[in-house]
Every structure is written in structure tokens, then in C-alpha cells.
Amino acid sequence: MRYVLLAAALCGISSPAFANEIAVSFQGVKKTSGSVVLCLWAKDDGFPNCEKGKPLKRLVVPASAKSAIFDNINAGSYSVSAFHDANNNGVLDSNFLGLPLEAVGMSNNPKLMGPPRFRPTLFRVAGKTAINIRFSSM
């Protein structure tokens, strides 16, 4: 039995199924008050609305942080949407037209000309993956 376990370990069979992670660094958060909310999306199921959609994972970090990590992720294609929750109310505040009143960002940093689309924000994850999100206000 001892040799079977050793052989399995040497062949990588005992390695964790979720060895992938996404390290997200961000810039453009103007104030250190509040928090940054990041949502990881595997499919366009309400993207990018973290409150009403169905993100795979949601992270909340202090606005003073410069990065966050999604860990235990399967290899595949993903998207990240984020917003600076300056007043810490847990939602992205918007005006009467639906435009965000707080800074927002997406993976791949697409130029936002209206509601963001899912496909341009997709990136591939295999192993440790690093992305950068630039926040901007509308």
C-alpha cells in the first residue's frame, strides 16, 4: 500500500484538483474608504451585476488593498467584474439612468461604451494567473 501511495504522489495523482488561482491587482481606486467588490464569472448569468446575477465567487476587500486572490479555481475561461463600494452598502450605486455612481472595472479592461459585454472580458486560467483591473468612473 505504501508503494501505491508513493507512486500516486510521484505521478501527480494526489495533487489538488483546484490548483489554479487568479491574482487580481487593481488600480484607479481613488479613495481608501469603503471596499472593493470583485465577482468571478464562469458564464454570462447576470454579468456584471454582482447583486442580481449569479457569479461563481464574490470577494470583498478593503478599498486600501491593491489586490485580491480567487483560489481553488478550475482551469477554464472566466471574467471578473468589480466595483468600488465607497459607502460600504454592498451594492453598486447608480443614477436614475442606471449609470454607475461608483468606480467600476472589468477583466481585460474593455472600453465601456454602454453596458459591458461578457465575451470581451473573458480570459483563460491554467495554473496561477495574474490580471490587472483599471477602475474608472462613468
C-alpha positions as CSV (number, residue, x, y, z in Angstrom):
1,M,0.0,0.0,0.0
2,R,2.9,2.3,0.8
3,Y,4.3,1.9,-2.7
4,V,0.9,2.6,-4.3
5,L,0.7,5.9,-2.4
6,L,4.2,6.8,-3.3
7,A,3.6,6.0,-7.0
8,A,0.4,8.1,-6.9
9,A,2.2,11.0,-5.4
10,L,5.1,10.9,-7.9
11,C,2.6,10.7,-10.8
12,G,0.7,13.7,-9.5
13,I,-2.5,11.8,-8.9
14,S,-2.7,13.1,-5.3
15,S,-2.3,16.7,-6.4
16,P,-5.3,19.0,-5.6
17,A,-8.0,19.2,-8.2
18,F,-8.1,23.0,-7.8
19,A,-4.5,24.1,-8.1
20,N,-5.5,27.3,-10.1
21,E,-5.8,30.8,-8.7
22,I,-6.4,34.2,-10.1
23,A,-4.4,37.1,-8.6
24,V,-6.3,40.3,-9.3
25,S,-4.4,43.6,-8.9
26,F,-6.3,46.8,-9.3
27,Q,-5.6,50.5,-9.8
28,G,-7.7,53.6,-10.1
29,V,-9.5,53.3,-6.7
30,K,-9.4,57.0,-5.8
31,K,-10.3,56.7,-2.1
32,T,-9.4,54.3,0.6
33,S,-12.9,54.4,2.2
34,G,-15.3,51.5,1.7
35,S,-14.4,48.3,-0.1
36,V,-13.8,46.7,-3.4
37,V,-16.2,44.1,-4.5
38,L,-14.9,41.5,-7.1
39,C,-17.1,38.9,-8.8
40,L,-15.8,35.9,-10.7
41,W,-17.9,34.7,-13.6
42,A,-17.8,31.4,-15.4
43,K,-20.8,32.2,-17.6
44,D,-22.9,35.2,-18.6
45,D,-25.6,34.6,-15.9
46,G,-26.5,38.2,-15.0
47,F,-23.0,39.5,-15.7
48,P,-21.7,42.0,-14.5
49,N,-24.3,42.6,-11.8
50,C,-22.9,41.0,-8.6
51,E,-26.1,41.5,-6.7
52,K,-28.6,40.3,-9.2
53,G,-26.5,37.9,-11.2
54,K,-25.0,34.6,-10.3
55,P,-21.2,35.0,-10.1
56,L,-19.2,31.9,-9.3
57,K,-17.4,33.7,-6.4
58,R,-17.6,37.1,-4.8
59,L,-14.7,38.7,-2.8
60,V,-14.9,41.9,-0.7
61,V,-11.6,43.5,0.3
62,P,-10.8,46.9,1.8
63,A,-10.5,49.7,-0.7
64,S,-7.0,50.3,0.6
65,A,-6.0,46.9,-0.7
66,K,-4.2,46.7,-4.1
67,S,-5.0,43.1,-4.9
68,A,-7.2,40.0,-4.2
69,I,-7.0,36.3,-4.9
70,F,-9.6,33.9,-6.2
71,D,-8.3,30.5,-5.2
72,N,-9.4,26.9,-5.8
73,I,-10.5,27.6,-9.4
74,N,-10.9,25.0,-12.1
75,A,-9.0,25.6,-15.3
76,G,-11.1,27.4,-17.9
77,S,-12.3,30.8,-19.1
78,Y,-13.5,33.4,-16.7
79,S,-14.4,37.0,-16.3
80,V,-14.1,39.4,-13.4
81,S,-16.3,42.4,-12.7
82,A,-15.5,44.8,-9.9
83,F,-16.7,48.0,-8.3
84,H,-15.5,50.3,-5.5
85,D,-18.3,50.3,-2.9
86,A,-17.3,53.6,-1.5
87,N,-20.1,53.8,1.0
88,N,-20.0,50.1,2.0
89,N,-23.6,49.5,1.3
90,G,-22.9,46.3,-0.6
91,V,-24.3,47.4,-3.9
92,L,-23.2,49.4,-6.9
93,D,-24.9,52.7,-6.6
94,S,-26.3,54.2,-9.9
95,N,-28.2,57.2,-11.0
96,F,-31.7,57.4,-12.5
97,L,-30.4,56.4,-15.9
98,G,-28.7,53.3,-14.4
99,L,-25.2,54.7,-14.9
100,P,-22.8,53.7,-12.0
101,L,-22.1,56.4,-9.4
102,E,-19.1,54.4,-8.1
103,A,-15.9,53.3,-10.0
104,V,-16.2,50.1,-11.9
105,G,-13.7,47.7,-13.7
106,M,-13.6,44.5,-15.7
107,S,-11.1,41.9,-16.7
108,N,-9.2,42.8,-19.9
109,N,-10.2,46.5,-19.2
110,P,-12.6,47.0,-22.1
111,K,-13.5,50.5,-23.1
112,L,-17.0,50.9,-21.7
113,M,-19.5,52.5,-24.1
114,G,-22.7,51.3,-22.6
115,P,-23.4,48.1,-20.7
116,P,-20.4,45.8,-20.6
117,R,-20.5,42.6,-22.6
118,F,-19.3,39.3,-21.2
119,R,-17.2,37.9,-24.1
120,P,-14.6,40.7,-24.3
121,T,-13.8,40.3,-20.6
122,L,-13.0,36.6,-20.8
123,F,-9.5,35.3,-20.0
124,R,-8.0,31.8,-19.7
125,V,-7.0,30.3,-16.4
126,A,-4.5,27.4,-16.2
127,G,-2.3,27.4,-13.1
128,K,-1.6,30.7,-11.3
129,T,-3.0,33.6,-13.4
130,A,-2.5,37.3,-12.8
131,I,-4.8,40.0,-14.2
132,N,-5.0,43.8,-13.7
133,I,-8.2,45.8,-13.5
134,R,-8.3,49.5,-14.0
135,F,-11.2,51.2,-12.3
136,S,-12.9,54.2,-13.9
137,S,-15.9,56.3,-13.2
138,M,-18.6,57.0,-15.7
